[in-house]
Amino acid sequence: MTDKPADMAQPNTAERRNPFSAVPIEITISVGKTRPLIRDLLALERNSVLPLDKRVDDPVELYVGERLIARGELEELDGDQKGQLAVRLTEVADLQDGLG
């Protein structure tokens, strides 16, 4: 009999209730949108500035696929991760019924 790898050890309570709880998902953070004319889009080059519909301090939106799951504020991490962006959640959707 072979030993199970460490990541195949006994699942925690949440994983026993829902085997998909340990599956990673991709979350997209939307910081804003823009609608340039095609001629303006074709004129873009390095160092061009493309204004968005939001301000720096406006909330960002978090999506899984097309589903809005939360809103939050961008912030910069400190310490060993200094300079890395993060999102502090300010609103979270009720996901008890799933993402569908």
GIKAWO-V341786 format. One record per helix or strand of 3 or more residues. SS is the DSSP state (A for helix, B for strand). FROM is the first residue (numbers start at 1). TO is the last residue. If there is no record, write none. Layout:
SS | FROM | TO
SS | FROM | TO
This chain:
A | 6 | 8
A | 13 | 17
A | 19 | 22
B | 28 | 30
A | 38 | 42
B | 60 | 64
B | 67 | 76
A | 79 | 81
B | 85 | 92
